[in-house]
Amino acid sequence: NKKEEDGEDSDSSEELGGQDAAEKKALAFRRLQVQIKIEEFLKSYTRGQNLVKINARGKRYARRVYVDTAKRALVIQGANGPKFF
């Protein structure tokens, strides 16, 4: 009886080891995907994007949105100067 129980435990631990490896592989893949998305975002927003703010009355305001990597901030440049977030 004891040998059979030990045998079952080793089988279940092998399955968990396989699951563990699959989970680690999936996590690494997700991290890579997030890293690629962040790099694409930074590439486009470091140079800056034009943005038009429209208020409730329909008046349009031109803005420039970019990422300041030195200050680690999202910057919105408008008529009154930059605002850091």
Stockholm file with secondary structure:
# STOCKHOLM 1.0

chainA/1-85         NKKEEDGEDSDSSEELGGQDAAEKKALAFRRLQVQIKIEEFLKSYTRGQNLVKINARGKRYARRVYVDTAKRALVIQGANGPKFF
#=GR chainA/1-85 SS CHHHHHHHHHHHHHHHHHHHHHHHHHHHHHHHHHHHHHHHHHHHHHHCEEEEEECTTCCEEEEEEEEETTTTEEEEEETTEEEEC
#=GC SS_cons        CHHHHHHHHHHHHHHHHHHHHHHHHHHHHHHHHHHHHHHHHHHHHHHCEEEEEECTTCCEEEEEEEEETTTTEEEEEETTEEEEC
//
